[in-house]
Amino acid sequence: MAKATAICKCEKCGETFTKVKICNSRREANEWERWAESNCTLCPECYSKAKEAEYAATHSIKEMHYSEYKRNYSNCKTVAGSYNSKTKTIKVYVDAIDVEEYTRAANASKSEIFKVAHQMAKALMEDAEGCSYSATFSLCLKYVYAEIKEAKAYFAAHKAA
């Protein structure tokens, strides 16, 4: 066992930081040190800020009571340091959704629902040989109705909030 220690410099803030790894041999440790010194370009603080910014670009931030977070959003990532002990609220990254698409789905007519289900079934049938179109269509219709139900639940939850 060999301990590899690489001294790196952050390209954003200019701070020097150390990366450590335990390797199987001294040769492997020397190779990792050379690799880390050229590839580890962000200090842990700048790296976590960059990851949070990247996550914020694909998710929206919602502030909620901590109990709601535990009950409904426990699988979502929280914003670091966002818990407020006085108000018992926390900021949570929730999936950014296309509200326009949800609005269209929540207000879809039966004709539109069936048209979408038929399009999905036809697309699936191109790849599947020997499958029943009516069974495939039935599954697609169930999927479309589930999406509509989710869209209606989304709007019901946001009206209440």
C-alpha positions as CSV (number, residue, x, y, z in Angstrom):
1,M,0.0,0.0,0.0
2,A,1.2,3.5,-0.9
3,K,-0.2,6.9,0.0
4,A,-0.4,9.3,-3.0
5,T,-0.5,13.0,-2.2
6,A,-1.0,15.5,-5.0
7,I,-0.7,19.3,-4.4
8,C,-3.1,21.0,-6.8
9,K,-4.0,24.6,-7.6
10,C,-7.6,25.8,-8.1
11,E,-8.1,27.5,-11.4
12,K,-11.0,29.5,-10.1
13,C,-9.9,30.9,-6.7
14,G,-6.2,30.2,-7.0
15,E,-6.0,28.4,-3.6
16,T,-3.7,25.4,-3.2
17,F,-5.3,22.2,-2.0
18,T,-4.2,18.6,-1.4
19,K,-5.7,15.4,-2.8
20,V,-4.9,12.1,-1.1
21,K,-5.5,8.5,-2.2
22,I,-4.3,5.1,-1.0
23,C,-3.0,3.0,-3.9
24,N,-1.8,-0.6,-4.2
25,S,1.8,0.2,-5.1
26,R,4.2,3.1,-5.1
27,R,4.3,3.1,-9.0
28,E,0.5,3.4,-9.0
29,A,0.6,6.2,-6.4
30,N,3.2,8.1,-8.5
31,E,1.0,7.8,-11.6
32,W,-2.1,9.0,-9.7
33,E,-0.1,12.0,-8.3
34,R,0.9,13.1,-11.8
35,W,-2.7,12.6,-13.1
36,A,-4.3,14.5,-10.1
37,E,-1.9,17.4,-10.4
38,S,-2.9,18.0,-14.0
39,N,-6.6,17.0,-13.8
40,C,-7.9,18.2,-10.4
41,T,-8.3,21.8,-11.2
42,L,-11.0,22.8,-8.7
43,C,-10.7,22.9,-5.0
44,P,-13.4,21.1,-3.0
45,E,-15.3,24.4,-2.3
46,C,-15.3,25.6,-5.9
47,Y,-16.1,22.1,-7.1
48,S,-19.2,21.9,-4.9
49,K,-20.3,25.4,-5.9
50,A,-20.0,24.4,-9.6
51,K,-22.0,21.2,-9.0
52,E,-24.7,23.2,-7.2
53,A,-24.9,25.6,-10.1
54,E,-25.1,22.8,-12.6
55,Y,-27.9,21.2,-10.6
56,A,-29.7,24.5,-10.2
57,A,-29.7,24.8,-14.0
58,T,-31.7,21.6,-14.5
59,H,-33.9,21.9,-11.4
60,S,-36.0,24.6,-9.8
61,I,-35.7,25.6,-6.1
62,K,-38.7,25.4,-3.9
63,E,-38.9,26.5,-0.3
64,M,-41.1,24.4,1.9
65,H,-41.8,23.3,5.4
66,Y,-39.4,20.6,6.5
67,S,-42.3,18.2,7.2
68,E,-43.5,18.6,3.6
69,Y,-40.0,17.9,2.4
70,K,-39.8,14.7,4.5
71,R,-43.3,13.6,3.4
72,N,-43.2,14.4,-0.3
73,Y,-39.7,15.3,-1.5
74,S,-37.3,13.2,0.6
75,N,-35.8,11.8,-2.5
76,C,-34.8,15.3,-3.8
77,K,-31.5,17.0,-3.1
78,T,-31.6,20.0,-0.7
79,V,-29.7,23.3,-1.1
80,A,-26.7,23.3,1.1
81,G,-27.2,25.3,4.3
82,S,-30.8,26.3,3.4
83,Y,-32.5,25.0,6.6
84,N,-34.1,27.8,8.6
85,S,-34.6,26.6,12.2
86,K,-36.8,29.6,13.1
87,T,-39.4,29.0,10.4
88,K,-38.6,25.2,10.0
89,T,-38.3,25.6,6.2
90,I,-35.8,24.2,3.8
91,K,-35.0,24.9,0.1
92,V,-35.2,21.8,-2.1
93,Y,-34.2,21.2,-5.8
94,V,-37.3,19.8,-7.5
95,D,-37.4,18.7,-11.1
96,A,-38.1,21.6,-13.5
97,I,-41.1,20.7,-15.5
98,D,-42.6,22.2,-18.6
99,V,-45.6,24.0,-17.2
100,E,-47.0,24.5,-20.7
101,E,-46.8,20.8,-21.4
102,Y,-48.6,20.0,-18.1
103,T,-51.3,22.6,-18.9
104,R,-51.8,21.0,-22.3
105,A,-52.0,17.5,-20.7
106,A,-54.3,18.6,-17.9
107,N,-56.8,20.1,-20.4
108,A,-56.6,17.4,-23.1
109,S,-59.8,16.2,-24.8
110,K,-60.5,12.5,-25.3
111,S,-59.8,12.9,-29.0
112,E,-56.3,14.3,-28.3
113,I,-55.7,11.6,-25.7
114,F,-56.5,8.8,-28.1
115,K,-54.5,10.5,-30.9
116,V,-51.4,10.6,-28.7
117,A,-51.9,7.0,-27.5
118,H,-52.2,5.8,-31.1
119,Q,-49.0,7.6,-32.1
120,M,-47.2,6.0,-29.2
121,A,-48.5,2.6,-30.0
122,K,-47.6,2.9,-33.7
123,A,-44.1,4.0,-32.8
124,L,-43.7,1.0,-30.4
125,M,-45.1,-1.5,-32.9
126,E,-42.4,-0.6,-35.5
127,D,-39.8,-2.2,-33.2
128,A,-41.9,-5.1,-31.9
129,E,-42.8,-8.0,-34.1
130,G,-45.7,-10.3,-33.2
131,C,-47.1,-8.0,-30.5
132,S,-50.8,-7.2,-30.3
133,Y,-51.6,-3.6,-31.3
134,S,-54.7,-3.5,-29.1
135,A,-52.6,-4.6,-26.0
136,T,-49.9,-2.0,-26.9
137,F,-52.5,0.7,-27.4
138,S,-54.1,-0.2,-24.1
139,L,-50.7,0.2,-22.3
140,C,-50.1,3.5,-24.1
141,L,-53.5,4.8,-23.2
142,K,-52.9,3.9,-19.5
143,Y,-49.6,5.7,-19.7
144,V,-51.2,8.9,-21.2
145,Y,-53.9,8.9,-18.5
146,A,-51.3,8.5,-15.8
147,E,-49.4,11.5,-17.2
148,I,-52.7,13.5,-17.2
149,K,-53.4,12.5,-13.6
150,E,-49.9,13.7,-12.6
151,A,-50.4,17.0,-14.4
152,K,-53.7,17.6,-12.6
153,A,-52.2,16.6,-9.3
154,Y,-49.4,19.1,-10.0
155,F,-51.8,21.9,-10.6
156,A,-54.0,21.0,-7.6
157,A,-50.9,21.1,-5.3
158,H,-49.8,24.4,-6.7
159,K,-53.2,26.0,-6.3
160,A,-53.2,25.0,-2.6
161,A,-49.8,26.4,-2.1
